[in-house]
Amino acid sequence: MPGQTLNHYQITEKIGAGGMGEVWRARDTRLGRDAALKFLPAEFALDPERLARFEREAQVLAALNHPNIAAIYGLEESGGVRALAMELVEGQTLAERIAAGPIPPDEALPMARQMADALEAAHDKGIVHRDLKPANVKVTPQGVVKVLDFGLAKAMTDDPASPSSANSPTLSIAATRAGMLLGTAGYMAPEQAKGKPVDRRADVWAFGVVLFEMLAGGSMFGGETAAETLASVIKDSTDWNRLPASTPPAIRGLMERCLEKDPRRRLRDVGEARLIIEDVIAGVAKTPSQSVTRVGARGMSRLWQAAAVVATLVAAAVSVIHFRESPPEQPTLRFPIAPPPGGFTDTFNLSPDGRYLAMATSVKTGDQTQLWIRSLDTMEPRLMAGTEGARYPFWSPDNRFIGFFAGGKVKKVSLQGGPPQTLCAADDGRGGAWNRDGVILFSPSRSGGLLRVPAAGGQPVAVTKPETGDRYPSFLPDGRHFLYLTTTLDAETGIRLGSLDSPKGERLFPDRSSVVFLPGRDGGIGHLLFARENTLVAQPFDPERRKLAGDLFPVVERIRMVNVSHANVSVSANGVLAYETGTNQGRSQLVWFDRQGKRLGEALAPGTYGGLALSPDEKSLAVSRFEADNWDIWLLEFARGAISRFTFDPTIDANPVWSPKGDRLVFTGTRGGRFGIISKPSSGAGQEEPLKEDRPGMPVDWSRDGRWLAVSDAAANLYLLPMTGDHKAIPFATSQFAELEARFSPDSRWMAFVSDDTGRSEIYVQPVPPTAAKWQVSTGGGNNPAWRGDGKELYFVAPDGKMMAAPITAAAAGFQAGTPAPLFETHIVPRFRVNRRFEVTADGKRFLIDTNLAESRPVTPVNVVVNWKP
């Protein structure tokens, strides 16, 4: 490789190799400096998922700016070769220095202080090294310590293990679904070696090992293989006699705290280690003898009294242990629960006793979700009849009932079965919670405040301010205070703590995520679980004082998010954890087909799309697109193949609809804390204007004569919104059933729409304005109607995914539909409550379809962990 170049780096010589890849010295010809290029192993660089994970981690690590951390300059790629460009650190590694013999304390402690300083800076940013070892620490000729490979252990997976136990490469064994076994055998904390989730305390352990080896001059744990070394880490005691006699007592005490095998007893913050080392260096550290306090006779009397009490308690404890031994600690069990074949799980919730999992799950892709109950001691889930459309299930405290949202209502159903009971209205429910006093706290929509209603049903009462966009409530054990997410006020967005007695909450975190509380043992310190940058994290929390009680640490990466902000995770009071990983947004491609299903070409590259709108002149396309963790409207010009962003608000913008002249677009969005329909010139040059409709909703179509905008509200009702005058909505189809996906006929006299009044989604047509007349077009189910330009044919998608065409005869005398005939298989992407998943040209010859990719939506199970402990 010497003499070759990678972008603007000219490679000069090889300077190292290991489990993370080979390292070469290179000259940055652009900035005139030397750098280190770490070339990723070929099996790593060719794995897209691992590479994407590595890139995300590198972006986080690039934010570290500390004199004792080797900086990351960038991720370089050329000709399929990828390398990480880093600061070049001259000097020897600590491993090389330790190999020469013990390091005297007066030389070792300044180096250890710099290591602790580096770890502390990274931990403050939520970054854990996970692979601290002497080989990853360099000391420059000037005595400056540089910690290398920060966080790369988290980014690397499936690296081959080395037979050498002294300095094996980073291990990555898929030990559990809750965490990966990442690290180097001799420096892994016991919990890390067992494959449990790790936090900064794993770095504290590794720091203690490295400091021990610096002073002792050799490896702390040994074995002929990595497996034997791991066993030594877990079981063997530390041989403190290996430390030199000159080791300061405070430093030995520090290492004892760092090397506690139980992470709960271990030193929690490496910043404390730094302070102790600084005190020893400065000569002000306390020794055990300095900590003894002189006491007088009266004090001695009290000490003896206290000693007698302690002795009595010890004797009692021994008696209890002898006659009533504590049961052994229960093992942690992990297993997946898969959705029905072909379907997927939308949302789920564990019962308070951890025995049942309630899942809002579809049986087939594209079908409505229904409520399924899975007992954790059985293999098959049980369908709860009458729960079509169920989302966001939640449990009663006694485990007897499950609450859920469906059809614009809050409902509950008995665990034993029977018909669901409607409690109250909730246009677009976004989570509920149930306390032991029979109060149900719930979010009725994406833009309103939280309401409360009796568990027996009744009129809801506001709990939080109605304009704040609160959702996903979760009660604390006292049943009065609760956690929730506020989404629509920029200054207050985040996870909040509220009370049934006050409409004002306290913000705990700025994160846009749902949150749940895992109680601690005997009602003590518990943990808040929520998502931060798609990683499930835990934060110790005192439910009595309602205060944070410790450091945040990661639990699971790539937690699945529903509706952008709902983390698919649940916990029970007795330590059962359920979570789902992966993405909620399947990838698809917009593809043109002819009437025979022949693929004519791609309109856009693979991505995440949801809602198509072909312009009246068929020269442009408006589409909802998921980019940078948000939905926005984008415009595609077919002639130039150019796509440009149309909306830029940080809230979700979706469901675009063109005006008849093509000069404006309307869409749904939230502005100023208010959700509704927004209008904007299609040129992008004008200002956004919220429509002054009297009821918020989603635009679904605009009549060709310009008179009406068809609107679907959150309760799945259809209205006609006049585009002149007072904009007072006229009911079009507002039954107790779901009516969706309306499309005006080209002459604006008829409207096709979807209704499930027969128990199955079918296509119907009604006059505009509506009368009592209604005609059914589909005969075996259907969704997404669309008209041919002359109104003589109506297209829709059948339940099996086939594009159907029904001949239409419509005149003043009435309406008549012929027998629908299949055209071709669509492979259309199913998306919940997304209007317009395909568009058809006016001549009925070309269809633009949001086409499912083979890898689009992998079926992801719900992972269950029994006896989970943070």
N, C-alpha and C positions, 0 to 999 in steps of 0.2 A: 503493500500500500504506500510506502514512502514515495513522495513525488506526486501522488494523485491528489485530486481536489474533490471536495464536497461543497458545492455552492461556492461561498467565498472563503472556505477554509482549505489551506494547503497542508496536507498530512506530512509529517516529518519522521516520527519514530513511535514505536510501540512502548507504552510505559506500564501496562498492567493488564490483567485478565481475571475474571472470576465468574461467579454465577450470574451476575448482572450483565455480563458481556465484556468485550475487549475495550481497552482504553488506549487512545493514541494521542500523542502531542500533535497539535496543528497550529498553523499560523493564520490568524484572522487577517486576511489581506485588506479587508475593508476598514477595520479600525486599528490595524497595526499592533496587535497584541497576540500573545500566545494563549491557547485554550486547550482544554482537554475534550476530546470527542469520545463519548462512550457509545460504541456501536452495539445495537440491540441484537441478541441472538436471532438467527434466521427464523427459527420456529416461532419466536415471539413476534417479529416484525411482520410476518405473513398472517397473523391472526388478527382480523379487523376488530373484534370485540376487545381483546387485550390491548391492542394498540390504542383504541379510543380511550380505554380506561387509563392507560399510561399518559396519553396527552392531557386528559383532564387533571390527573395528579400533577403533571409537570406545570400546568397553568397555576395550580394552587401554590406549588413550591416556588415558582418564580416570584411570588409575592414576598418571600422571605428575604430580608435585607439585614444581615447581621455579620459583624466582623469575624465571628467564629463558625460561620456556615459557608461552605463553598457555594458560590452563586450559580444559578442556572441561567445560561444566556439564551437558550432557545432549542427547539426541536427542528433539526435539519433533515431534509429529504431530497434525494436526487436519484433518478434511475432505479427506483425501488429500494434503495439503500437508505436506512434511517439511523440517525445518531443524535444523541443528546449533547449539546454544546454546553460546557461548564467551565467555571473558573479553574485554571491550571494552578495547582498548589505544589510548590517545590518542597522537598524535605522527605523525611522518612515517616512511615506509618508507626503508630503505637505498637503494632504487632512486631515490627522490626526492632523497635526499641526494647520491648519486653523480652524478646528473644536473646538480647545481650545481657540480661540479668535484671534483678530488682532495681526499681527506680527509687532513690532516696526520697523520703517524705517531703523535704524542702524543695525538691524538683518536681515530684509527682503532684503535689497539691495545687500549685499554680495552673498546671495543665488540667487538672480535674475541675478547678473553678471555671475555666473557660468552657469546658465541655458542658458543665451544668448551666452556664449562662446561655449557651447555644440551645440546649434542650428547653430551657425556660422560655426563650423567645419564641420557639416553634410551638410549644404547648399553648402559649397565650393566643396563638392564631388557630388553635384547634388541630395542629398537625402533630402526629405521633411518628417517630422514626421507625420503630418496629424492628430494626436490624442494627442497633448500635453494637459495635464490636471494635477491638483494636485495629483491625484492618480497614475500618471505615473512619479512622481518625488520623489525620496527618499533623505533624509538628514542623513548622517552617524553621529554617536556620535561625530566625530571630526569636524563636520560642512561641510563636503564635499558633494556637490550635485551630484546626479547620475540621469540622465534622462533615463527612461526605455522604452522598447517597441518601439524603434526607427524604424519607417517605417512599423511596422506590420499592421497598418491600411490599408496600400496599398496592403498588401498581403492577408488580410482577406476579404471575401465577404459573403453575405447572412447570417450574424449573427443575431440572434433574438434580437429585440429591447426590452428594459426594460420599464416597466410602470413608473419607477422612473425617474424623470427629473433632479434630482440634480447631479447624477453621472451615467447616463445610460451607458450601454456597448457600444462598438463601433457599430454605426449604419452602415448598408450597404444596401441601397435601390437602386435597378436598376432604377435610375431616368432618365438617358439619355444614349445614345450610345456614347456620347462624353466624359462622365466622370461618376464616381460613387459617390453616397452620402456616404462618409466615414468620421467617426469622432464621437465625443460624443457631444450630443445636446448643452449643455451649453458652449462649447468651440469652436464650429464651426464658421468659418468666414461666413459672410452673403452669399458670392458667393458659399461657400462650402455647406451651408444649402439649396441653390437653385439648387444644383446638377451640378454646372458649374465646368469646369476644374480648378484645384487649383495649385498654385505654392508656393514658400517660403513665400509669403505674408500671406497665411493662417496660417502658423506658427507664423508670427509676430503678427497677431490678437490674437491667442491663448496665446501667451506670454503676451500680454497686459492684457488679462482677468485674467490670473493666478496672475500677479503682482498686479492687482486691488484687487483680492480676498485676497491675502496675507496681504495687507495693511488694507482692510475693514473688514476682518475677517468673510466673508460669501460669498455666491454665488452671482455673478453679474447678472445673468439672472435666472428667476424663472418661474415655471408653474407646474401644476399638472401632465401633461404628457409631453413626449418628444416633441410632436407636438406643444404644447403651448410654450415650451421653444424655439423651432426653430422659431416660429412666433415672440417671443420677441427679439431674436437675430436679425432678419431681420428688425423689425419695431421700437423697443423701443430705446429711447435715454439713454445715460449713466447718472446715478445719481451721479454726482461728489461730492455732499454733504456728501456721505457716507465715503469719505476718511477722515482720521484724519487730524487735523489742522497742525500736524507736517510734513505732506508730503511736501518734497522740491518742489518748483515751477517747477524746471526743470524736475522732475520725473512726475508731473502731465502733463506737456507739452508733455513728451515722451509718456505717456499712451494715450493722446488725438490723437497723430499721429498713434500709433499702432491700435487704435480702430476706425479709419475711416472706415465707412461702404463701401465706394467706394474704391476698391483695388488700383485704379489709384492714389488716394490721400494718401494712407497709406504709412507709413514708409516702404521702399523697402528692406532694409538690416538690419538684426538683429545685425550685427556688429556695426552699428551706435548706436543702443540701448546700447550695451556693453560699447562703448566709453562714452556715456552720463552718464551712471551709475558710471563708474570709475571716471569721473570728479566730480560727486556729492560726492562720497565716499572720494575723495582726497580734497574736499573743494574748487575746482576751477571752478565749473559749473557756467555759466552765468545765472543770473536771468533777467527777462524782463527789470527791471529798469537799470541794468548794460549795456543793449544793446542800450540805448538812447544816441545819440550823441549830444553834445552841438554845437549850430550853432550861428553865429553872425547875425547882422542885414541884411547883404547882403545875407547870407544863408537863413534867414527867408523869405526874399523877394522871393527867388527862390522857397522855399517851398510853399509859398502862390500861386505863379504862377502855380506850379505843381498841387496844390490842386484844383485850378480853372479849370485846364485842366481835372483832374480826375472827378470833379463835372459835367463838361459838358458831358464827356463820359458816366457817370452814368445816367445822364438825358436822353441822347440819347438811352442808353440801355433800360431804363424804357419805353421810347416811343416805341421802337421796340417791346418790350415784350407786351406792352399794345395793340398796333394796329396790330401787326403781330406775334402772338404767334407761338413759334416753335412747330412743330408736335411732338406728343408723341413718345418716343423711341419704335422702332419696336420690337416685341417679337422674340425670337429665336425659330425657327421651325426645327424639326428633323424628318427625314423619310428615310426608306431604299428603294433602287432600286435594285431589284433582276434580275439576268440574265435570259434568256429564260429557261424554265424547262429542266433539264438534261444537260445544258451547264454551262459555267463559263466565267467570265470576265477576260480577260488577262490584259489589261491596259486601262486607260480612261483619259479624260481631260475635264474640264469645259470651256465653252466659256467665253471670257473676261467679258461679261455682266451678267454672271451667270444664263442665261436663259436655256442653253442647256448642256447636258452631252453627249459627244462623247465616245462610248465604243467599244473597240475591243473585241468582244464576240463571242463565239461559240454557235451554236444552240443546238448541241448535243455533249456529251463528246467524244473527239477524233477528232471532225470535225475541219476544218480550221476556224480560227477566221474571222469575217467580221465586218465591221463598222456599228454600230447602233447608232441612234441619239434619245435621249430622251429629250423632252421638259419638264421642271420641272412643267409645269401646265397641263400636260396630263398624262394618266395612261399607255399608250402603247408606246414602242419604235418603231422607223422607220428604216428599213433596207436600207442601201445605196448600191445600185446595183453596181457590178463590183469591190468590195473592198475585195475580197477573200485574206486571208493571212495578212490582215491589223494589224499593231501593232503601239504602241506609237503615238496615234493621237495628233495633236496640231492645234491651231486655228489661223486664220488671226485676226489682231487687230480689224477689223470691224465686226467680227462675221459671215462673209459671206462664208468663205471657211474652210475646214478642211484638214490639211496636215496629211500624214501617210506614213508608210513604208510597202511595199509588193512586193514580187517577185524580190528582189534585186534592188528596185527603190524607189526614193522619189516621192510621188504622191500628188495631191490635188483633192478635189471634192467639188462642190458647195453644200451649205446647202440645196438648193432647189432641188438637185438631178442632174441627168445627168451623162454621162460617166466621170470617173476620168481622169485627165491629168497627164502624166509623166513629171517630172521636170528634173531629172538627175538620175544617178546610185548611189546606196548605197547598197553594198554587204550584210550588216547585220545591218541595221539602229538601232541606240540606242538612239532615242530621237531627237526632233526638236523644234525650237522656231521661231517666226515670228514677226518682228518689224514693226512699222508704216511706215518705209521707203521702205517697200517691200523687205526686206532682210530676207531670211530664213537661219538660222544657224542650222546645224545638225551634228550628229555623224554618219559617214558612216559605221562603223564597231566597233567591240569590242576592237580593238587594235590600231586604228588610231587616228589622231587629229580631231578637229572640222573643218568643211568646211562651206562656205557660197555660196548661189546661189540665183539669182533673183527669186522672186515669180512667174514670168512668165516662168521660166526655163532657162537653159543654162549650161555653163561649170562651175563646182564648183571651188572655190578658197580657198586655205588653210588659216585658221585663227590662229589656234594654232599649235604647233610643232607636226609633224605626228607620232612621236614615243611614245607619252605620254599616249595613251589610254584614250582619253577624251570622255565623253558622257553626256547625259541628260542636254543640255543647257536650260537656262531659262533667258529671258531678264529682266533687270530692267526697270523702267518706262522711263528712258531717251532713250532707244532703242539702245544705244551704248555699254553699259556695260552689262555683263551677268554673271550668276552663272553657274557652271558646276562641274562635278566630274572627277578627274584624278585617274586612277586605277592601272597603270602598273609600275610606278616608285616609289620604296619603300620610298625614301626620300621625295617625293612630293605627295604621295597618299593622297587624301582628297578632301574636298569641296573648290572650288577656285572661285575667282572673276577675270573675264577677260574683255577684251575690243576688239572691232572690229579693233582698231587702233594699237594693239600690240599683238605679239604672246606669250608674257610672262604674266602669271597670278599670282595673289597673293593668297596664301593659307589662308583660314579662319579657317577651322577645319580639323582635321585629319580623320574625319568620312568617311566611305565608303558608301555614300548614295547620292541619287539624292536630289535636293533642289529646293524649289519654294519660291517666294516672295509674301507676302500679303501686299499691299500698306496700309499706314495709312490714317487717315482722313485728307483731304485737302493736300495730298501729304507729310505729316509729317512722323514721325517715323513709320515704318512698322515692319514686322516680317519675318524672315527666318524660313521655316519649313523643317525639315529633320529628318532622323531616327538616333537614337543613342541606340544601344543595343535593337533593335526591339521596341523602344518606339518613337512615334512621338513627337518631341520637338520643341519649338519655341524660337527664339532669337531675341530680338528687334534690328532693323537695320535702320540706317539713310541712305536713298538712295541718298541724296544730297552729304553728306560727304563720303558715301560709307564706313561707319565704324559701328562696333557693338555699340549698344546704351543701353544695359541693360543686365539683368541676364537671363540666359536660364531657361526655365521651361517646364515640361511635358504637353502634350496635350492628347495623346491617347496611350494606351498600345497595344502591339502585333500588330503593324502595319504590313500589308502584304508586303513582299519584293519580287519583281520579278527579276529574274536573279541575285540574291544575293544582288544587290546594288540599285535597283530602288524601292523607297518607293511609294506604290500606294496611292498617295494623290494629290489633285489639289485644287487650290483656284482661285476665281475670284476677280476682282478689287473691287467689291462692297460687299465683305464679305461673299460669299458662300464658304463653305468648303465641299469637298468630300473626303472620305477616305475608305479604306477597311482594315479590320483586319483579322487575321488568318495567316496560313502558306501557302506558295506557293508550298511546297514540300509535296505531299501526301504520306502517308505510304502505303507500299505494302509488299508482301512476295513472295520469290522465291519458287515455288512449282512445283514438278514433276507430270505429268499426262501421262496416256497411250493414245492410239489412240481413245479409247471410252470415254475419258474425266474422267476416274476414277483417283481420287487423290492417288498418290503413296507415297507421303511424302514431307516434307519441306526441302529445301536445306539450307535456312538461316532464322533466326528469322525476325519478322516484322521490317522494316526499310524504308529508302528512297533510292531506287535504280534507275539507269537509264542507260541502255546499257549493254547487256550481251555478253560474248564471251567465248564459250566453246573451250578448248584447243584441238588440233588435236588428242591427245590420249584419250580425254574425261575424263581425270583424274582430271582436274582443271578447274576452272572458273575465268575469269577476269570480274569484274563488277565495274561500277561507283557507288559510295556510298556517300551519303550526311551525313557528320558527322562534328560536331563543326562548323556549318555555312559554310562549304566548300565541294566541290565535289573533291574526290580523287579516284584513282584506288585501288581496293582491290583484293586479290587473295584468293580463297577458294580451299582447297584440299579436295576432296570428301571422300577419304578413312579415313582421320583423323578427318574430320569435322572442320578443323582449318581454320580460316580466318585471314589474315594478311594484313597490309597496304603496298601498293606497291609504291605509290608516296607520297611526303611529302611537296611539294611546297605550299605556301599560296594562289597561284592562282588556278583557276579551272582546273582540269585534268579530261578528260572524253573520251568516245568513244574508248575503248580498242579494238585492233585487234591483233590476234596471227600471228606469222610467220608460214609458212608451217611446219617447223620442231618443232615448239613450243619452240624454244630457245630464242625468243625475243617477245616483245610487242611494238606496236606503239599506240600512243594516241595523243589527242590534248592537248596543254597546252601553257602557256606563260612563256618564260624564257628570262631574260635580256631585258624586254620590247617588245619582239617580239613574236607574236602569230604564231603557226604553229604545225607541226607534230613532235613528239619526239619519239625516239626509245630507248629502254632499255632492257638489258637481263632479261628474265623472272625469273631467279634465284634471282634477286634483288641485286646481288653482284657487277655488273658493273656500269659504269657511263652512265648517260643520254646523248644522242647524237641527236641534232636537225637534221632532214632530210634537205638536201639542195634542197628542191623542189623549183621550180621557181614561184609557186603561192600557198599561204597558203590555207589550207583546212582541212577537217575532214576525217580521214581514215575510210573507210566503209568495206573493205574486201581486203584480200591478196590471190592472185591466188595460187593454189596448186603447180604449176610448179615454183613458186618463181619469175616470171618475172614481175608481175604487182601489184601495189597497187592501188585499186580504191579509188578515193578521191572525196568528195563532197565539193564544195566551198560555201561561204555564200550566193551566188545568186542562190543556188539550181541547179547547173550544175555539171555533172559528168565528171571526167577526169581519164585517165590511167597514173599512174606515174611509169616510168620504174625504177626498183630497181637496175639497173646497168647503167653505163655510166653517162651521164650528168643530169639525173633525170628531163629531160624536159617533162612536162606534155603533153599528147595527148588528145584532146577533144574526149569524148565518146558520151555524150548526152548533148548538150549545146543550147537548144532552148530557146525561150522566156518563156517557161513553166517550172514548177518545176520538176526536175528529182532527185530522192533520193533513199536511201536504197538499194544500189546495192549489189549483191552476185554472185560470180563466181561459175560456175558449177564445179563439182569435177574434170572434165578433163580439166578445164581452157579454154575451147573453147567457152563458152557462158557466158553471164551475164544477170541475172534477175534484174530488177529495177522497181521503181515506177515513173510514170509520170502522170501529170494532164492535158495533152494536149486536152482531151475531155471535160474538165470542172469537171472531177471527177478522183480521184486517181485510177489508174489501174496498173496491173502488166504486164510488157513487157519483152521480151527476145531479145537480139541482139548478133551477133557474136563478138568475141574478136580476133584481133582489129575490130572496128566497120566497117560495110558496110552500104549500103542503106537498107538492109533487117531488118525488125522488126516484131515480132509476139506478139499479145496480148494474155495473158493467162487467166486473170480474165475476167468475163463477167458482174459482177455487182458491181465493185469496189474492191479495195484491197490495203493492205499495208504489209510491212515487209516480203518480200519473203525469203525462205530458201530451200535448196536442200536436198534431200535424198542422202546418201553416194554414191549410184550407179548412180545418175543423172536421175533416172527413175520416180521421183515424185518431184513436186514443191509445197511447202506449203506457205500459206499466210493467213492474217487475213482479213476477210470480214468487211464491214462497220458496220454490226450488232454484231461484236465481235466473230463470229464463226471462228474456225480454218478450213481452206479449204485445200484440197489436189487435185492437178491436175496431171493426168498421162502424162508423157513426153516421146516422141520418138525423139531422136536426133542422126543424123548420118551425114556423109560427104555430103549426098544428100540434107540435109536440116533439118528443125526443125518442130515438130508438137506437139501441146498440146491438150490433151483431155479435156472433160467437168469437171470442178472442182466440187468436192463433199464435203459437210460439214462433219467434224469429231466431234467437240464438241464445247461448249461455253467456251471461254477463260477467260473472266473477266480480260482482259489484261489492264494494266495501260496506259492511253494515256499521252504521254509527248511530248512537242513541240520539233521538230528537234532532237529526240533521235533515233539513229539507234539500231537495234537488241533488240526488246522488248521480244523476246523469242528465244530459241535455241532448236534444235532437234538433237537427236543422229543419227549416220550414218545409223543405221538400220531402222530409221523412226518409232520406237516403243515408244519412250519416248520424251516428250516435257517439257522443263524447261521454265516456264512462270513467268514473273513479274506480279503477280496477285494482282488485286485491293482488298483492304480490305474494308469492309462495311463502316467503318468510315474514309476511306482514305482522300477523298477530299470533305469535307462538302461545300455545296454551300454557299458562303458568299456574302451578298449584298454589294452594294456601299452605304455607309451611307452619307447622305446629310444633312448639317446644314446650314440653311438660317439665315442671320444676325448674323453670328458667330463673337464673339469678344474675342480676347485673354485676 
